[in-house]
Amino acid sequence: MSPITIQTTLLECGEGRVVLASDAAERPVVGVSVPNADAPVFVQIDRVTLFDLERGVVDVHTVLAERCAGIAVGA
């Protein structure tokens, strides 16, 4: 487990949430929490994807399906 710093919430639906965050090494991650899960899941993204998300150029689904680094980070 490593510390995660939440920067902003991208989407909130009931008890589910998608956030932009960073890990202890300052790498950008996208976090997803869903109801009844043990813990949220964070996946590493690159800085271009981070900026694209912040500007609204790319949606969360595309990031998770096509642009994440595939590295899950425990929080």
C-alpha positions in Angstrom: 0.0 0.0 0.0 1.2 3.5 -0.8 -0.3 6.9 0.0 -2.5 8.4 -2.7 -3.4 12.1 -2.9 -6.8 12.9 -4.5 -6.7 16.0 -6.7 -10.1 16.2 -8.2 -13.3 14.2 -8.6 -14.2 13.5 -12.3 -17.4 11.7 -11.9 -19.7 10.8 -8.9 -22.6 8.5 -9.4 -24.3 7.5 -6.1 -21.7 5.7 -4.1 -19.3 5.2 -7.1 -16.6 7.8 -7.8 -13.8 8.4 -10.4 -11.0 10.6 -9.3 -7.7 12.0 -10.5 -4.9 11.5 -8.0 -1.2 10.9 -7.6 0.8 8.3 -5.8 3.8 8.9 -3.4 6.2 9.2 -6.4 4.0 12.0 -7.9 2.8 9.7 -10.8 -0.7 10.5 -12.0 -3.4 7.8 -11.4 -7.1 7.5 -12.0 -9.0 6.0 -9.1 -12.3 4.1 -9.3 -14.4 3.2 -6.3 -17.7 1.2 -6.6 -20.2 0.2 -4.0 -19.5 -3.1 -2.1 -15.8 -3.2 -3.2 -13.1 -3.8 -0.6 -11.1 -0.7 -1.7 -10.9 1.7 -4.6 -8.6 0.7 -7.5 -6.1 3.1 -8.9 -4.3 2.7 -12.3 -1.4 4.7 -13.5 -1.8 7.1 -16.5 0.7 9.3 -18.4 0.8 13.0 -18.1 -0.7 13.6 -21.5 -3.7 11.5 -20.5 -3.9 13.5 -17.3 -4.1 16.8 -19.1 -6.5 15.4 -21.7 -8.9 14.3 -18.8 -8.6 17.7 -17.1 -9.4 19.5 -20.4 -12.3 17.1 -21.2 -10.6 15.9 -24.5 -10.9 12.2 -23.5 -13.5 10.4 -21.5 -13.0 8.1 -18.5 -14.1 5.0 -20.4 -11.5 5.6 -23.1 -8.8 6.2 -20.5 -9.5 2.9 -18.6 -10.0 0.9 -21.8 -7.2 2.2 -24.0 -4.8 4.6 -22.3 -4.0 3.5 -18.8 -0.6 2.0 -18.1 -2.3 -1.1 -16.7 -0.4 -0.8 -13.4 -2.8 -1.1 -10.4 -1.7 0.8 -7.3 -3.0 -0.2 -3.9 -4.1 2.5 -1.6 
